[in-house]
């Protein structure tokens, strides 16, 4: 568990450093997660310590959304004024997520059937 948390914090710090050095208009945590994704693609497996930590954190995922919801509530007047783009972005994001999930599932099931 400690390995997983240390890895996530290290990659977030790496992402923050890259964003500051390069001047990219992205959050450092996003760049850190992209670095994690790239490392997992290169390794072609999930290290045991990272897998164990992910399984421990996954059931508590909703706690990670509390800051986002709080941020939306702090700007509720703006959301109330500009609800159409907010709704459109939410629906579009949900549809894209469903389509990508379906395509990945189809691809994984095809690989499983071929094996």
Jmol script that loads the backbone (N, CA, C; Angstrom):
load data "model"
ATOM      1  N   UNK A   1       0.830  -1.193   0.000  1.00  0.00           N
ATOM      2  CA  UNK A   1       0.000   0.000   0.000  1.00  0.00           C
ATOM      3  C   UNK A   1       0.876   1.259   0.000  1.00  0.00           C
ATOM      4  N   UNK A   2       1.908   1.237   0.818  1.00  0.00           N
ATOM      5  CA  UNK A   2       2.806   2.387   0.894  1.00  0.00           C
ATOM      6  C   UNK A   2       3.525   2.601  -0.444  1.00  0.00           C
ATOM      7  N   UNK A   3       3.889   1.497  -1.099  1.00  0.00           N
ATOM      8  CA  UNK A   3       4.540   1.573  -2.410  1.00  0.00           C
ATOM      9  C   UNK A   3       3.629   2.274  -3.415  1.00  0.00           C
ATOM     10  N   UNK A   4       2.353   1.923  -3.412  1.00  0.00           N
ATOM     11  CA  UNK A   4       1.401   2.505  -4.367  1.00  0.00           C
ATOM     12  C   UNK A   4       1.228   3.995  -4.115  1.00  0.00           C
ATOM     13  N   UNK A   5       1.049   4.379  -2.865  1.00  0.00           N
ATOM     14  CA  UNK A   5       0.852   5.795  -2.537  1.00  0.00           C
ATOM     15  C   UNK A   5       2.117   6.593  -2.848  1.00  0.00           C
ATOM     16  N   UNK A   6       3.275   6.029  -2.508  1.00  0.00           N
ATOM     17  CA  UNK A   6       4.535   6.718  -2.808  1.00  0.00           C
ATOM     18  C   UNK A   6       4.715   6.882  -4.319  1.00  0.00           C
ATOM     19  N   UNK A   7       4.347   5.861  -5.085  1.00  0.00           N
ATOM     20  CA  UNK A   7       4.450   5.937  -6.545  1.00  0.00           C
ATOM     21  C   UNK A   7       3.546   7.030  -7.092  1.00  0.00           C
ATOM     22  N   UNK A   8       2.308   7.085  -6.602  1.00  0.00           N
ATOM     23  CA  UNK A   8       1.373   8.108  -7.075  1.00  0.00           C
ATOM     24  C   UNK A   8       1.858   9.515  -6.737  1.00  0.00           C
ATOM     25  N   UNK A   9       2.350   9.716  -5.514  1.00  0.00           N
ATOM     26  CA  UNK A   9       2.852  11.038  -5.133  1.00  0.00           C
ATOM     27  C   UNK A   9       4.106  11.407  -5.924  1.00  0.00           C
ATOM     28  N   UNK A  10       4.968  10.434  -6.158  1.00  0.00           N
ATOM     29  CA  UNK A  10       6.179  10.693  -6.937  1.00  0.00           C
ATOM     30  C   UNK A  10       5.828  11.097  -8.368  1.00  0.00           C
ATOM     31  N   UNK A  11       4.878  10.394  -8.968  1.00  0.00           N
ATOM     32  CA  UNK A  11       4.470  10.734 -10.330  1.00  0.00           C
ATOM     33  C   UNK A  11       3.742  12.074 -10.389  1.00  0.00           C
ATOM     34  N   UNK A  12       2.989  12.405  -9.339  1.00  0.00           N
ATOM     35  CA  UNK A  12       2.348  13.720  -9.303  1.00  0.00           C
ATOM     36  C   UNK A  12       3.411  14.813  -9.212  1.00  0.00           C
ATOM     37  N   UNK A  13       4.421  14.599  -8.384  1.00  0.00           N
ATOM     38  CA  UNK A  13       5.506  15.578  -8.269  1.00  0.00           C
ATOM     39  C   UNK A  13       6.262  15.703  -9.594  1.00  0.00           C
ATOM     40  N   UNK A  14       6.490  14.576 -10.258  1.00  0.00           N
ATOM     41  CA  UNK A  14       7.137  14.599 -11.570  1.00  0.00           C
ATOM     42  C   UNK A  14       6.291  15.379 -12.570  1.00  0.00           C
ATOM     43  N   UNK A  15       4.982  15.141 -12.556  1.00  0.00           N
ATOM     44  CA  UNK A  15       4.078  15.872 -13.444  1.00  0.00           C
ATOM     45  C   UNK A  15       4.087  17.361 -13.159  1.00  0.00           C
ATOM     46  N   UNK A  16       4.059  17.727 -11.879  1.00  0.00           N
ATOM     47  CA  UNK A  16       4.114  19.145 -11.507  1.00  0.00           C
ATOM     48  C   UNK A  16       5.410  19.790 -11.995  1.00  0.00           C
ATOM     49  N   UNK A  17       6.520  19.074 -11.824  1.00  0.00           N
ATOM     50  CA  UNK A  17       7.809  19.613 -12.261  1.00  0.00           C
ATOM     51  C   UNK A  17       7.844  19.789 -13.780  1.00  0.00           C
ATOM     52  N   UNK A  18       7.344  18.795 -14.509  1.00  0.00           N
ATOM     53  CA  UNK A  18       7.322  18.902 -15.973  1.00  0.00           C
ATOM     54  C   UNK A  18       6.452  20.063 -16.444  1.00  0.00           C
ATOM     55  N   UNK A  19       5.308  20.242 -15.797  1.00  0.00           N
ATOM     56  CA  UNK A  19       4.403  21.335 -16.174  1.00  0.00           C
ATOM     57  C   UNK A  19       5.065  22.683 -15.927  1.00  0.00           C
ATOM     58  N   UNK A  20       5.737  22.812 -14.791  1.00  0.00           N
ATOM     59  CA  UNK A  20       6.400  24.090 -14.482  1.00  0.00           C
ATOM     60  C   UNK A  20       7.559  24.369 -15.440  1.00  0.00           C
ATOM     61  N   UNK A  21       8.355  23.339 -15.709  1.00  0.00           N
ATOM     62  CA  UNK A  21       9.506  23.526 -16.597  1.00  0.00           C
ATOM     63  C   UNK A  21       9.085  23.806 -18.035  1.00  0.00           C
ATOM     64  N   UNK A  22       8.086  23.091 -18.509  1.00  0.00           N
ATOM     65  CA  UNK A  22       7.666  23.232 -19.904  1.00  0.00           C
ATOM     66  C   UNK A  22       6.638  24.338 -20.103  1.00  0.00           C
ATOM     67  N   UNK A  23       6.005  24.783 -19.021  1.00  0.00           N
ATOM     68  CA  UNK A  23       4.987  25.819 -19.132  1.00  0.00           C
ATOM     69  C   UNK A  23       3.702  25.326 -19.779  1.00  0.00           C
ATOM     70  N   UNK A  24       3.414  24.045 -19.630  1.00  0.00           N
ATOM     71  CA  UNK A  24       2.201  23.469 -20.224  1.00  0.00           C
ATOM     72  C   UNK A  24       0.957  23.929 -19.478  1.00  0.00           C
ATOM     73  N   UNK A  25      -0.138  24.147 -20.178  1.00  0.00           N
ATOM     74  CA  UNK A  25      -1.383  24.562 -19.517  1.00  0.00           C
ATOM     75  C   UNK A  25      -2.200  23.358 -19.052  1.00  0.00           C
ATOM     76  N   UNK A  26      -1.564  22.461 -18.314  1.00  0.00           N
ATOM     77  CA  UNK A  26      -2.214  21.253 -17.803  1.00  0.00           C
ATOM     78  C   UNK A  26      -1.937  21.123 -16.317  1.00  0.00           C
ATOM     79  N   UNK A  27      -2.823  20.472 -15.580  1.00  0.00           N
ATOM     80  CA  UNK A  27      -2.509  20.170 -14.182  1.00  0.00           C
ATOM     81  C   UNK A  27      -1.376  19.139 -14.114  1.00  0.00           C
ATOM     82  N   UNK A  28      -0.494  19.309 -13.174  1.00  0.00           N
ATOM     83  CA  UNK A  28       0.615  18.374 -13.013  1.00  0.00           C
ATOM     84  C   UNK A  28       0.159  16.962 -12.712  1.00  0.00           C
ATOM     85  N   UNK A  29      -0.954  16.835 -12.008  1.00  0.00           N
ATOM     86  CA  UNK A  29      -1.451  15.499 -11.682  1.00  0.00           C
ATOM     87  C   UNK A  29      -1.880  14.746 -12.941  1.00  0.00           C
ATOM     88  N   UNK A  30      -2.410  15.460 -13.932  1.00  0.00           N
ATOM     89  CA  UNK A  30      -2.796  14.813 -15.196  1.00  0.00           C
ATOM     90  C   UNK A  30      -1.549  14.316 -15.921  1.00  0.00           C
ATOM     91  N   UNK A  31      -0.511  15.122 -15.950  1.00  0.00           N
ATOM     92  CA  UNK A  31       0.740  14.712 -16.587  1.00  0.00           C
ATOM     93  C   UNK A  31       1.339  13.523 -15.833  1.00  0.00           C
ATOM     94  N   UNK A  32       1.239  13.533 -14.510  1.00  0.00           N
ATOM     95  CA  UNK A  32       1.722  12.404 -13.713  1.00  0.00           C
ATOM     96  C   UNK A  32       0.962  11.122 -14.009  1.00  0.00           C
ATOM     97  N   UNK A  33      -0.351  11.222 -14.163  1.00  0.00           N
ATOM     98  CA  UNK A  33      -1.147  10.032 -14.488  1.00  0.00           C
ATOM     99  C   UNK A  33      -0.839   9.536 -15.902  1.00  0.00           C
ATOM    100  N   UNK A  34      -0.552  10.461 -16.824  1.00  0.00           N
ATOM    101  CA  UNK A  34      -0.132  10.047 -18.165  1.00  0.00           C
ATOM    102  C   UNK A  34       1.222   9.338 -18.105  1.00  0.00           C
ATOM    103  N   UNK A  35       2.100   9.803 -17.218  1.00  0.00           N
ATOM    104  CA  UNK A  35       3.392   9.135 -17.033  1.00  0.00           C
ATOM    105  C   UNK A  35       3.184   7.729 -16.465  1.00  0.00           C
ATOM    106  N   UNK A  36       2.260   7.588 -15.526  1.00  0.00           N
ATOM    107  CA  UNK A  36       1.942   6.266 -14.977  1.00  0.00           C
ATOM    108  C   UNK A  36       1.398   5.355 -16.073  1.00  0.00           C
ATOM    109  N   UNK A  37       0.488   5.884 -16.880  1.00  0.00           N
ATOM    110  CA  UNK A  37      -0.082   5.108 -17.980  1.00  0.00           C
ATOM    111  C   UNK A  37       1.014   4.657 -18.941  1.00  0.00           C
ATOM    112  N   UNK A  38       1.914   5.570 -19.279  1.00  0.00           N
ATOM    113  CA  UNK A  38       3.021   5.221 -20.168  1.00  0.00           C
ATOM    114  C   UNK A  38       3.927   4.153 -19.567  1.00  0.00           C
ATOM    115  N   UNK A  39       4.222   4.280 -18.281  1.00  0.00           N
ATOM    116  CA  UNK A  39       5.068   3.285 -17.615  1.00  0.00           C
ATOM    117  C   UNK A  39       4.398   1.914 -17.607  1.00  0.00           C
ATOM    118  N   UNK A  40       3.097   1.888 -17.363  1.00  0.00           N
ATOM    119  CA  UNK A  40       2.381   0.607 -17.362  1.00  0.00           C
ATOM    120  C   UNK A  40       2.338  -0.004 -18.763  1.00  0.00           C
ATOM    121  N   UNK A  41       2.225   0.833 -19.784  1.00  0.00           N
ATOM    122  CA  UNK A  41       2.264   0.317 -21.158  1.00  0.00           C
ATOM    123  C   UNK A  41       3.632  -0.281 -21.478  1.00  0.00           C
ATOM    124  N   UNK A  42       4.687   0.379 -21.023  1.00  0.00           N
ATOM    125  CA  UNK A  42       6.039  -0.118 -21.280  1.00  0.00           C
ATOM    126  C   UNK A  42       6.278  -1.422 -20.516  1.00  0.00           C
ATOM    127  N   UNK A  43       5.852  -1.467 -19.257  1.00  0.00           N
ATOM    128  CA  UNK A  43       6.040  -2.674 -18.441  1.00  0.00           C
ATOM    129  C   UNK A  43       5.171  -3.841 -18.915  1.00  0.00           C
ATOM    130  N   UNK A  44       4.017  -3.509 -19.494  1.00  0.00           N
ATOM    131  CA  UNK A  44       3.037  -4.499 -19.944  1.00  0.00           C
ATOM    132  C   UNK A  44       2.469  -5.338 -18.803  1.00  0.00           C
ATOM    133  N   UNK A  45       2.570  -4.815 -17.587  1.00  0.00           N
ATOM    134  CA  UNK A  45       1.987  -5.459 -16.410  1.00  0.00           C
ATOM    135  C   UNK A  45       1.885  -4.417 -15.304  1.00  0.00           C
ATOM    136  N   UNK A  46       1.085  -4.727 -14.313  1.00  0.00           N
ATOM    137  CA  UNK A  46       0.966  -3.845 -13.153  1.00  0.00           C
ATOM    138  C   UNK A  46       1.814  -4.446 -12.037  1.00  0.00           C
ATOM    139  N   UNK A  47       2.780  -3.701 -11.493  1.00  0.00           N
ATOM    140  CA  UNK A  47       3.574  -4.234 -10.385  1.00  0.00           C
ATOM    141  C   UNK A  47       2.681  -4.645  -9.216  1.00  0.00           C
ATOM    142  N   UNK A  48       3.078  -5.681  -8.509  1.00  0.00           N
ATOM    143  CA  UNK A  48       2.255  -6.249  -7.434  1.00  0.00           C
ATOM    144  C   UNK A  48       1.907  -5.208  -6.368  1.00  0.00           C
ATOM    145  N   UNK A  49       2.870  -4.394  -5.974  1.00  0.00           N
ATOM    146  CA  UNK A  49       2.610  -3.385  -4.949  1.00  0.00           C
ATOM    147  C   UNK A  49       1.608  -2.339  -5.398  1.00  0.00           C
ATOM    148  N   UNK A  50       1.678  -1.964  -6.653  1.00  0.00           N
ATOM    149  CA  UNK A  50       0.741  -0.991  -7.209  1.00  0.00           C
ATOM    150  C   UNK A  50      -0.652  -1.595  -7.338  1.00  0.00           C
ATOM    151  N   UNK A  51      -0.722  -2.855  -7.742  1.00  0.00           N
ATOM    152  CA  UNK A  51      -2.001  -3.556  -7.854  1.00  0.00           C
ATOM    153  C   UNK A  51      -2.664  -3.683  -6.486  1.00  0.00           C
ATOM    154  N   UNK A  52      -1.886  -4.029  -5.500  1.00  0.00           N
ATOM    155  CA  UNK A  52      -2.403  -4.178  -4.134  1.00  0.00           C
ATOM    156  C   UNK A  52      -2.928  -2.839  -3.607  1.00  0.00           C
ATOM    157  N   UNK A  53      -2.195  -1.777  -3.846  1.00  0.00           N
ATOM    158  CA  UNK A  53      -2.635  -0.449  -3.408  1.00  0.00           C
ATOM    159  C   UNK A  53      -3.886   0.010  -4.129  1.00  0.00           C
ATOM    160  N   UNK A  54      -3.966  -0.269  -5.427  1.00  0.00           N
ATOM    161  CA  UNK A  54      -5.151   0.114  -6.202  1.00  0.00           C
ATOM    162  C   UNK A  54      -6.387  -0.615  -5.702  1.00  0.00           C
ATOM    163  N   UNK A  55      -6.240  -1.891  -5.395  1.00  0.00           N
ATOM    164  CA  UNK A  55      -7.380  -2.665  -4.886  1.00  0.00           C
ATOM    165  C   UNK A  55      -7.835  -2.152  -3.525  1.00  0.00           C
ATOM    166  N   UNK A  56      -6.914  -1.615  -2.742  1.00  0.00           N
ATOM    167  CA  UNK A  56      -7.287  -1.064  -1.439  1.00  0.00           C
ATOM    168  C   UNK A  56      -7.959   0.303  -1.581  1.00  0.00           C
ATOM    169  N   UNK A  57      -7.537   1.107  -2.564  1.00  0.00           N
ATOM    170  CA  UNK A  57      -8.079   2.457  -2.732  1.00  0.00           C
ATOM    171  C   UNK A  57      -9.382   2.495  -3.529  1.00  0.00           C
ATOM    172  N   UNK A  58      -9.570   1.566  -4.430  1.00  0.00           N
ATOM    173  CA  UNK A  58     -10.720   1.586  -5.331  1.00  0.00           C
ATOM    174  C   UNK A  58     -12.078   1.617  -4.624  1.00  0.00           C
ATOM    175  N   UNK A  59     -12.278   0.856  -3.547  1.00  0.00           N
ATOM    176  CA  UNK A  59     -13.590   0.925  -2.876  1.00  0.00           C
ATOM    177  C   UNK A  59     -13.908   2.302  -2.278  1.00  0.00           C
ATOM    178  N   UNK A  60     -12.890   3.121  -2.081  1.00  0.00           N
ATOM    179  CA  UNK A  60     -13.080   4.439  -1.470  1.00  0.00           C
ATOM    180  C   UNK A  60     -12.979   5.564  -2.502  1.00  0.00           C
ATOM    181  N   UNK A  61     -13.180   5.241  -3.758  1.00  0.00           N
ATOM    182  CA  UNK A  61     -13.023   6.194  -4.857  1.00  0.00           C
ATOM    183  C   UNK A  61     -13.925   7.419  -4.701  1.00  0.00           C
ATOM    184  N   UNK A  62     -15.127   7.242  -4.188  1.00  0.00           N
ATOM    185  CA  UNK A  62     -16.057   8.371  -4.054  1.00  0.00           C
ATOM    186  C   UNK A  62     -15.485   9.484  -3.178  1.00  0.00           C
ATOM    187  N   UNK A  63     -14.649   9.137  -2.218  1.00  0.00           N
ATOM    188  CA  UNK A  63     -14.046  10.165  -1.366  1.00  0.00           C
ATOM    189  C   UNK A  63     -13.181  11.127  -2.178  1.00  0.00           C
ATOM    190  N   UNK A  64     -12.632  10.640  -3.286  1.00  0.00           N
ATOM    191  CA  UNK A  64     -11.769  11.480  -4.108  1.00  0.00           C
ATOM    192  C   UNK A  64     -12.549  12.522  -4.900  1.00  0.00           C
ATOM    193  N   UNK A  65     -13.866  12.341  -5.008  1.00  0.00           N
ATOM    194  CA  UNK A  65     -14.686  13.296  -5.753  1.00  0.00           C
ATOM    195  C   UNK A  65     -15.233  14.419  -4.873  1.00  0.00           C
ATOM    196  N   UNK A  66     -15.071  14.326  -3.574  1.00  0.00           N
ATOM    197  CA  UNK A  66     -15.596  15.349  -2.665  1.00  0.00           C
ATOM    198  C   UNK A  66     -15.023  16.734  -2.982  1.00  0.00           C
ATOM    199  N   UNK A  67     -13.709  16.890  -3.210  1.00  0.00           N
ATOM    200  CA  UNK A  67     -13.209  18.236  -3.550  1.00  0.00           C
ATOM    201  C   UNK A  67     -13.827  18.799  -4.829  1.00  0.00           C
ATOM    202  N   UNK A  68     -14.058  17.961  -5.829  1.00  0.00           N
ATOM    203  CA  UNK A  68     -14.661  18.440  -7.081  1.00  0.00           C
ATOM    204  C   UNK A  68     -16.081  18.918  -6.854  1.00  0.00           C
ATOM    205  N   UNK A  69     -16.844  18.147  -6.123  1.00  0.00           N
ATOM    206  CA  UNK A  69     -18.236  18.522  -5.848  1.00  0.00           C
ATOM    207  C   UNK A  69     -18.276  19.796  -5.014  1.00  0.00           C
ATOM    208  N   UNK A  70     -17.368  19.921  -4.068  1.00  0.00           N
ATOM    209  CA  UNK A  70     -17.304  21.132  -3.252  1.00  0.00           C
ATOM    210  C   UNK A  70     -16.980  22.340  -4.124  1.00  0.00           C
ATOM    211  N   UNK A  71     -16.069  22.171  -5.070  1.00  0.00           N
ATOM    212  CA  UNK A  71     -15.736  23.264  -5.985  1.00  0.00           C
ATOM    213  C   UNK A  71     -16.920  23.693  -6.825  1.00  0.00           C
ATOM    214  N   UNK A  72     -17.704  22.731  -7.292  1.00  0.00           N
ATOM    215  CA  UNK A  72     -18.906  23.064  -8.064  1.00  0.00           C
ATOM    216  C   UNK A  72     -19.893  23.813  -7.184  1.00  0.00           C
ATOM    217  N   UNK A  73     -20.051  23.391  -5.951  1.00  0.00           N
ATOM    218  CA  UNK A  73     -21.011  24.048  -5.057  1.00  0.00           C
ATOM    219  C   UNK A  73     -20.564  25.472  -4.705  1.00  0.00           C
ATOM    220  N   UNK A  74     -19.266  25.711  -4.657  1.00  0.00           N
ATOM    221  CA  UNK A  74     -18.784  27.065  -4.392  1.00  0.00           C
ATOM    222  C   UNK A  74     -19.128  28.016  -5.538  1.00  0.00           C
ATOM    223  N   UNK A  75     -19.247  27.481  -6.737  1.00  0.00           N
ATOM    224  CA  UNK A  75     -19.562  28.288  -7.915  1.00  0.00           C
ATOM    225  C   UNK A  75     -20.954  27.965  -8.440  1.00  0.00           C
ATOM    226  N   UNK A  76     -21.867  27.677  -7.537  1.00  0.00           N
ATOM    227  CA  UNK A  76     -23.204  27.240  -7.930  1.00  0.00           C
ATOM    228  C   UNK A  76     -23.947  28.307  -8.732  1.00  0.00           C
ATOM    229  N   UNK A  77     -23.757  29.589  -8.393  1.00  0.00           N
ATOM    230  CA  UNK A  77     -24.448  30.655  -9.131  1.00  0.00           C
ATOM    231  C   UNK A  77     -24.031  30.644 -10.604  1.00  0.00           C
ATOM    232  N   UNK A  78     -22.746  30.454 -10.838  1.00  0.00           N
ATOM    233  CA  UNK A  78     -22.268  30.416 -12.224  1.00  0.00           C
ATOM    234  C   UNK A  78     -22.811  29.187 -12.952  1.00  0.00           C
ATOM    235  N   UNK A  79     -22.839  28.052 -12.271  1.00  0.00           N
ATOM    236  CA  UNK A  79     -23.395  26.838 -12.876  1.00  0.00           C
ATOM    237  C   UNK A  79     -24.869  27.046 -13.190  1.00  0.00           C
ATOM    238  N   UNK A  80     -25.587  27.739 -12.303  1.00  0.00           N
ATOM    239  CA  UNK A  80     -27.012  28.002 -12.536  1.00  0.00           C
ATOM    240  C   UNK A  80     -27.206  28.916 -13.752  1.00  0.00           C
ATOM    241  N   UNK A  81     -26.306  29.893 -13.936  1.00  0.00           N
ATOM    242  CA  UNK A  81     -26.403  30.791 -15.086  1.00  0.00           C
ATOM    243  C   UNK A  81     -26.020  30.095 -16.387  1.00  0.00           C
ATOM    244  N   UNK A  82     -25.008  29.248 -16.323  1.00  0.00           N
ATOM    245  CA  UNK A  82     -24.463  28.616 -17.531  1.00  0.00           C
ATOM    246  C   UNK A  82     -24.716  27.109 -17.516  1.00  0.00           C
ATOM    247  N   UNK A  83     -25.939  26.716 -17.225  1.00  0.00           N
ATOM    248  CA  UNK A  83     -26.249  25.299 -17.055  1.00  0.00           C
ATOM    249  C   UNK A  83     -26.213  24.517 -18.360  1.00  0.00           C
ATOM    250  N   UNK A  84     -26.496  25.165 -19.476  1.00  0.00           N
ATOM    251  CA  UNK A  84     -26.534  24.429 -20.749  1.00  0.00           C
ATOM    252  C   UNK A  84     -25.167  23.840 -21.128  1.00  0.00           C
ATOM    253  N   UNK A  85     -24.098  24.634 -21.143  1.00  0.00           N
ATOM    254  CA  UNK A  85     -22.789  24.034 -21.458  1.00  0.00           C
ATOM    255  C   UNK A  85     -22.371  22.978 -20.430  1.00  0.00           C
ATOM    256  N   UNK A  86     -22.716  23.224 -19.172  1.00  0.00           N
ATOM    257  CA  UNK A  86     -22.391  22.264 -18.114  1.00  0.00           C
ATOM    258  C   UNK A  86     -23.101  20.938 -18.370  1.00  0.00           C
ATOM    259  N   UNK A  87     -24.392  21.006 -18.707  1.00  0.00           N
ATOM    260  CA  UNK A  87     -25.172  19.804 -18.990  1.00  0.00           C
ATOM    261  C   UNK A  87     -24.654  19.110 -20.247  1.00  0.00           C
ATOM    262  N   UNK A  88     -24.369  19.886 -21.280  1.00  0.00           N
ATOM    263  CA  UNK A  88     -23.859  19.319 -22.528  1.00  0.00           C
ATOM    264  C   UNK A  88     -22.523  18.611 -22.304  1.00  0.00           C
ATOM    265  N   UNK A  89     -21.636  19.241 -21.564  1.00  0.00           N
ATOM    266  CA  UNK A  89     -20.338  18.625 -21.280  1.00  0.00           C
ATOM    267  C   UNK A  89     -20.502  17.352 -20.459  1.00  0.00           C
ATOM    268  N   UNK A  90     -21.414  17.365 -19.502  1.00  0.00           N
ATOM    269  CA  UNK A  90     -21.647  16.177 -18.672  1.00  0.00           C
ATOM    270  C   UNK A  90     -22.199  15.026 -19.500  1.00  0.00           C
ATOM    271  N   UNK A  91     -23.193  15.305 -20.328  1.00  0.00           N
ATOM    272  CA  UNK A  91     -23.795  14.255 -21.160  1.00  0.00           C
ATOM    273  C   UNK A  91     -22.776  13.747 -22.180  1.00  0.00           C
ATOM    274  N   UNK A  92     -22.062  14.662 -22.828  1.00  0.00           N
ATOM    275  CA  UNK A  92     -21.057  14.268 -23.809  1.00  0.00           C
ATOM    276  C   UNK A  92     -19.974  13.406 -23.158  1.00  0.00           C
ATOM    277  N   UNK A  93     -19.522  13.810 -21.972  1.00  0.00           N
ATOM    278  CA  UNK A  93     -18.505  13.032 -21.261  1.00  0.00           C
ATOM    279  C   UNK A  93     -18.996  11.641 -20.901  1.00  0.00           C
ATOM    280  N   UNK A  94     -20.251  11.549 -20.475  1.00  0.00           N
ATOM    281  CA  UNK A  94     -20.814  10.239 -20.133  1.00  0.00           C
ATOM    282  C   UNK A  94     -20.931   9.351 -21.367  1.00  0.00           C
ATOM    283  N   UNK A  95     -21.374   9.920 -22.480  1.00  0.00           N
ATOM    284  CA  UNK A  95     -21.517   9.138 -23.718  1.00  0.00           C
ATOM    285  C   UNK A  95     -20.150   8.659 -24.207  1.00  0.00           C
ATOM    286  N   UNK A  96     -19.170   9.536 -24.198  1.00  0.00           N
ATOM    287  CA  UNK A  96     -17.822   9.146 -24.628  1.00  0.00           C
ATOM    288  C   UNK A  96     -17.283   8.037 -23.723  1.00  0.00           C
ATOM    289  N   UNK A  97     -17.499   8.166 -22.425  1.00  0.00           N
ATOM    290  CA  UNK A  97     -17.047   7.141 -21.486  1.00  0.00           C
ATOM    291  C   UNK A  97     -17.708   5.800 -21.776  1.00  0.00           C
ATOM    292  N   UNK A  98     -19.012   5.808 -22.018  1.00  0.00           N
ATOM    293  CA  UNK A  98     -19.717   4.560 -22.331  1.00  0.00           C
ATOM    294  C   UNK A  98     -19.208   3.930 -23.625  1.00  0.00           C
ATOM    295  N   UNK A  99     -19.003   4.736 -24.650  1.00  0.00           N
ATOM    296  CA  UNK A  99     -18.539   4.208 -25.937  1.00  0.00           C
ATOM    297  C   UNK A  99     -17.132   3.625 -25.803  1.00  0.00           C
ATOM    298  N   UNK A 100     -16.246   4.357 -25.149  1.00  0.00           N
ATOM    299  CA  UNK A 100     -14.876   3.867 -24.982  1.00  0.00           C
ATOM    300  C   UNK A 100     -14.863   2.595 -24.141  1.00  0.00           C
ATOM    301  N   UNK A 101     -15.663   2.558 -23.083  1.00  0.00           N
ATOM    302  CA  UNK A 101     -15.743   1.356 -22.253  1.00  0.00           C
ATOM    303  C   UNK A 101     -16.238   0.166 -23.064  1.00  0.00           C
ATOM    304  N   UNK A 102     -17.258   0.371 -23.888  1.00  0.00           N
ATOM    305  CA  UNK A 102     -17.786  -0.714 -24.722  1.00  0.00           C
ATOM    306  C   UNK A 102     -16.737  -1.205 -25.716  1.00  0.00           C
ATOM    307  N   UNK A 103     -16.008  -0.284 -26.331  1.00  0.00           N
ATOM    308  CA  UNK A 103     -14.977  -0.676 -27.297  1.00  0.00           C
ATOM    309  C   UNK A 103     -13.834  -1.439 -26.629  1.00  0.00           C
ATOM    310  N   UNK A 104     -13.426  -0.988 -25.457  1.00  0.00           N
ATOM    311  CA  UNK A 104     -12.360  -1.687 -24.735  1.00  0.00           C
ATOM    312  C   UNK A 104     -12.833  -3.077 -24.311  1.00  0.00           C
ATOM    313  N   UNK A 105     -14.069  -3.187 -23.835  1.00  0.00           N
ATOM    314  CA  UNK A 105     -14.609  -4.487 -23.446  1.00  0.00           C
ATOM    315  C   UNK A 105     -14.662  -5.429 -24.642  1.00  0.00           C
ATOM    316  N   UNK A 106     -15.116  -4.931 -25.778  1.00  0.00           N
ATOM    317  CA  UNK A 106     -15.182  -5.743 -26.997  1.00  0.00           C
ATOM    318  C   UNK A 106     -13.786  -6.218 -27.388  1.00  0.00           C
ATOM    319  N   UNK A 107     -12.818  -5.330 -27.317  1.00  0.00           N
ATOM    320  CA  UNK A 107     -11.441  -5.675 -27.654  1.00  0.00           C
ATOM    321  C   UNK A 107     -10.886  -6.727 -26.693  1.00  0.00           C
ATOM    322  N   UNK A 108     -11.128  -6.545 -25.386  1.00  0.00           N
ATOM    323  CA  UNK A 108     -10.630  -7.501 -24.398  1.00  0.00           C
ATOM    324  C   UNK A 108     -11.291  -8.863 -24.551  1.00  0.00           C
ATOM    325  N   UNK A 109     -12.594  -8.887 -24.816  1.00  0.00           N
ATOM    326  CA  UNK A 109     -13.283 -10.162 -25.015  1.00  0.00           C
ATOM    327  C   UNK A 109     -12.772 -10.867 -26.267  1.00  0.00           C
ATOM    328  N   UNK A 110     -12.459 -10.110 -27.305  1.00  0.00           N
ATOM    329  CA  UNK A 110     -11.875 -10.695 -28.509  1.00  0.00           C
ATOM    330  C   UNK A 110     -10.513 -11.308 -28.242  1.00  0.00           C
ATOM    331  N   UNK A 111      -9.711 -10.630 -27.443  1.00  0.00           N
ATOM    332  CA  UNK A 111      -8.393 -11.169 -27.075  1.00  0.00           C
ATOM    333  C   UNK A 111      -8.533 -12.419 -26.234  1.00  0.00           C
ATOM    334  N   UNK A 112      -9.518 -12.407 -25.320  1.00  0.00           N
ATOM    335  CA  UNK A 112      -9.732 -13.561 -24.447  1.00  0.00           C
ATOM    336  C   UNK A 112     -10.196 -14.770 -25.266  1.00  0.00           C
ATOM    337  N   UNK A 113     -11.056 -14.548 -26.242  1.00  0.00           N
ATOM    338  CA  UNK A 113     -11.548 -15.642 -27.079  1.00  0.00           C
ATOM    339  C   UNK A 113     -10.433 -16.213 -27.954  1.00  0.00           C
ATOM    340  N   UNK A 114      -9.515 -15.353 -28.380  1.00  0.00           N
ATOM    341  CA  UNK A 114      -8.412 -15.803 -29.233  1.00  0.00           C
ATOM    342  C   UNK A 114      -7.366 -16.590 -28.450  1.00  0.00           C
ATOM    343  N   UNK A 115      -7.299 -16.366 -27.150  1.00  0.00           N
ATOM    344  CA  UNK A 115      -6.271 -17.031 -26.320  1.00  0.00           C
ATOM    345  C   UNK A 115      -6.637 -18.438 -25.924  1.00  0.00           C
TER     346      UNK A 115
END
end "model"
wireframe off; spacefill off
backbone 0.3
color backbone group
